[in-house]
Amino acid sequence: MNTLDRLALILVIIGALNWGAIGLFQYDLVAALFGGQTSVLSRTIYSLVGLAGLYSIILLFKDETVEENN
């Protein structure tokens, strides 16, 4: 897994945790930390999480074989 894959995975996890907090507690953590849902920083984070989600679709179909060195 390369650096871009890991970054995308981290952003997807952040997004999933935020959606879980919204669903369970009606609390938007990103908005609370970065000045509301309409602030530029919050919208940037939402956009990055969305792009990471789109990129993660590629990871589903990525053929990564593991080779053993003997």
C-alpha positions in Angstrom: 0.0 0.0 0.0 1.5 3.3 -1.1 1.3 6.7 0.6 -1.6 7.9 -1.5 -3.6 4.7 -0.6 -2.9 5.2 3.1 -3.9 8.9 3.0 -7.1 8.0 1.2 -7.9 5.3 3.7 -7.2 7.7 6.6 -9.6 10.3 5.1 -12.3 7.7 4.5 -12.0 6.6 8.1 -12.3 10.2 9.3 -15.4 10.6 7.1 -16.9 7.4 8.4 -16.3 8.4 12.0 -17.9 11.8 11.4 -20.9 10.2 9.7 -21.2 7.8 12.7 -21.2 10.7 15.1 -23.8 12.5 13.1 -26.0 9.4 12.9 -25.7 8.3 16.6 -25.3 11.6 18.4 -26.4 14.3 15.9 -22.9 15.8 16.3 -20.9 16.9 13.3 -17.3 16.8 14.6 -15.7 18.4 11.5 -18.1 21.3 11.7 -17.5 21.7 15.4 -13.8 21.7 15.0 -13.5 23.9 12.0 -16.2 26.6 12.3 -19.4 25.2 11.0 -20.5 23.3 8.0 -20.3 26.3 5.7 -16.7 27.4 6.7 -14.1 27.1 4.0 -12.0 24.8 6.1 -14.9 22.4 6.8 -15.9 22.4 3.2 -12.3 21.6 2.2 -12.2 18.7 4.6 -15.6 17.4 3.3 -14.3 17.7 -0.3 -11.1 15.9 0.5 -13.0 13.1 2.2 -15.3 12.8 -0.8 -12.3 12.6 -3.2 -10.7 10.0 -1.0 -13.9 8.0 -1.2 -13.9 8.1 -4.9 -10.2 7.2 -5.0 -10.9 4.3 -2.7 -13.2 2.7 -5.3 -10.0 2.1 -7.3 -8.6 0.3 -4.4 -11.4 -2.3 -4.5 -10.3 -3.3 -8.0 -6.6 -3.0 -7.6 -4.9 -6.3 -8.1 -2.1 -6.5 -5.5 -0.4 -9.9 -5.3 2.0 -10.7 -2.5 5.2 -12.5 -3.5 7.2 -14.5 -1.1 11.0 -14.3 -1.3 12.7 -17.5 -0.4 
